[in-house]
Amino acid sequence: MESTSQSQTKDVLLEEEAKELKGYGTTHEAFVGMKKGDIKADYDLDHLISKTTHCSIFFATHKNTGTARAIKIFEKGDEAHNLSTVSQMEILKTLDHPNVETIFEMYEDEKHYYIVMEIFWGRDLLETIMGEFRPLEKRAASYFKSIMSAISYLHSKGVAHRDIKADRIFFLNKVKDSALKISHFYSATRFKPGQYFSDPIGLSFYVAPEVLKGNYNEKCDVWSAGVILYILLCGYPPFDGKTEAELKEAILNAECSFDTEEWEAVSDEGKALVSKMLNPDFEKRVTAAEVLNDAWFKQFEKEGETKELNAKALQNLKKLKTRSQFQQLIMSFIATQIITPQEKEELRKVFADLDTSKNGRLSKEEITKGLEKLTEDYRMTEKEIDELFEKLDADGSGEVEYTEFIVAAIDHEILLSKEKLEQAFKLFDTDGNGQLSFEELDTAMAGIGLKAEDWKDILGSIDKNDDGKIGLKEFVDFMLDTKIKTLEYIE
């Protein structure tokens, strides 16, 4: 049996070593490092979903947990090609937004790169538009706000997608009001304010005229989104041609027409927004953030309307207490890698409602306004809100990211259930021997880059029987331990 002094020593060790994790907070980036070796040791590749010019996409099942994933397989090529593929992977793992595709793992072998992604069970947006002919303007506004929220978030993170298309935006599942997800980051790149690009992207009716001219910036995404909005509102693209030359000429002329009968039922605000987004002078074109604040969206919000937020989720925020950084990372792993989209769906809607700026992150002011909608029993003082925000903002960025919100607001009877903890353990336990080693944790959290001795110290803090390994019971006991500055609820 462990003595009190031994236990106290281990608690201190854990807190000291947890300082090494500071800055990762609850971001899923910590879990997405490049794994070397055969991906088929971990996944069964069941069948081909689709094949693009860039990659093959397979439906796959994780062998230990049975979890369904999509796996994109990229063939290696010359140095420039490989650098481009790795750049895409590195960009994706830093993104944390409910309307951007989620990456779970990355692999590399001698001939290929692999990206393990979430599966889209729903149709792409273009199929949906064609199926409905065109949605009502109010529904179009709902779709489009999600798209622009993602694009605005990307630009705020210094990422230009550069190849936004309606058939590359998917519904996560087939239920009503499913989340829309922007995917296919093959041409994505990082940028700094004032930076311009010259490399070609290809020709489609979504491409901006300045891209064809070879001098453009991130606002090419706004143009492409403007084309999508045009299609949403009338059912056909603004620029087209029977040949590539005709299409290119139409785009460069940039003459956007609203003269057909389909536009008679569209509001003036809708037409005005399309015109702002399809301004051929990209220096004068609206930004993604400006689009989100456009009057067109506001006309579909009833005056004085206050959306009912999920009180349970907000009450969970109110009850949040400080926890250890390592426990926080494990909970983030469960929230991003194991919790299902269905289990997160209601929280996604709460996050979207709280995110009034639609930048994909929550400010202290936005959280405060949300909490004000609770009953008097759950109201908080300014000091309490300051303390809460510090706990929520686990990575110290000054804003609450999507995953940070999910970890804090989800029902912890789900997050820390026996089933979820066992699934997490199995995902860490890659050799399936029922014991976790520091090598396995280091592989699972490759994004952190801790040294071997740091991992050994952290394991030593959890390893109650001092056998150098962590068994399932030790892992579960650690995650449910309320004495290690853990996350618990105030009774």
Disulfide bonds with the S-S distance in Angstrom:
none
